[in-house]
């Protein structure tokens, strides 16, 4: 995952445009306080979540919400770069990698 544009970055809120390379798979991770709202802009992105297991496939305009503490990962199913708007808040940001 690569941050391509910062729209808002404050102590308790972050809004960024992120990109995933073709077929890129992000690490399994969770956030202690922030909720992730993911809005697909380009490509096809799969959002996988644990406890309970769930999978959302997003095309442009699609949204997935992940509550604090829930382990998740993203994968770009496209042969080209995929981009998404990531809105995170409200709380202190952290990124806790989980080995699966």
C-alpha positions in Angstrom: 0.0 0.0 0.0 1.3 3.4 -0.9 0.0 6.7 0.2 -0.5 8.9 -2.9 -2.3 11.9 -1.6 -3.0 13.3 1.9 -6.3 15.1 2.2 -6.5 15.4 6.0 -4.0 14.3 8.6 -4.7 15.3 12.2 -4.3 13.6 15.6 -7.6 11.7 15.4 -8.5 11.7 11.7 -6.8 10.7 8.5 -8.1 10.9 5.0 -5.8 9.7 2.2 -5.8 8.3 -1.3 -3.9 5.0 -1.3 -2.8 2.7 -4.1 -2.1 -1.0 -4.5 0.2 -2.2 -7.2 -1.1 -4.9 -9.6 -1.9 -8.1 -7.5 -0.5 -6.5 -4.3 -1.7 -8.0 -1.0 -1.4 -5.9 2.1 -0.3 -7.4 5.5 -3.0 -8.6 7.8 -3.4 -5.9 10.4 -5.7 -4.0 12.8 -6.1 -0.6 14.3 -6.8 -0.1 18.0 -9.0 3.0 17.9 -9.8 4.0 14.3 -12.5 2.8 12.0 -11.4 2.3 8.4 -13.8 3.4 5.7 -12.5 2.2 2.3 -14.0 3.6 -0.9 -12.7 2.0 -4.1 -11.8 4.5 -6.8 -10.2 2.4 -9.5 -9.6 -1.3 -10.1 -11.0 -4.2 -8.1 -10.1 -4.5 -4.4 -10.9 -7.4 -2.0 -11.2 -6.5 1.7 -10.8 -9.5 3.9 -11.7 -9.5 7.6 -11.5 -11.9 10.5 -13.7 -12.7 13.5 -16.0 -13.2 11.8 -14.5 -14.1 8.4 -15.9 -11.9 5.7 -14.8 -10.8 2.3 -16.0 -7.8 0.3 -15.1 -7.2 -3.3 -15.1 -3.6 -4.2 -15.3 -2.0 -7.7 -15.3 1.8 -8.2 -17.9 3.4 -5.9 -17.9 0.4 -3.5 -17.4 0.8 0.2 -16.3 -1.3 3.1 -16.1 -0.3 6.8 -13.9 -2.0 9.3 -14.3 -1.3 13.0 -11.4 -0.9 15.5 -9.8 -4.1 16.6 -10.9 -6.2 13.6 -8.0 -7.9 11.7 -8.2 -7.2 7.9 -6.2 -7.0 4.7 -6.6 -5.7 1.2 -5.8 -7.2 -2.1 -5.7 -5.7 -5.6 -7.3 -8.2 -8.0 -6.5 -6.0 -11.0 -3.6 -6.3 -13.5 -3.2 -2.5 -13.1 -2.9 -0.2 -10.1 -6.0 0.1 -7.9 -6.7 3.2 -5.8 -9.0 3.8 -2.9 -10.0 6.7 -0.6 -9.2 5.7 3.0 -11.0 7.6 5.8 -9.8 6.7 9.3 -11.1 8.1 12.6 -11.9 9.0 15.2 -9.0 8.1 17.5 -5.2 7.6 17.6 -3.8 5.9 14.5 -1.8 2.7 14.7 -1.0 -0.1 12.3 -0.6 -3.5 14.1 0.6 -6.3 11.8 -0.7 -9.8 12.5 1.1 -12.9 11.3 -1.3 -15.3 9.6 
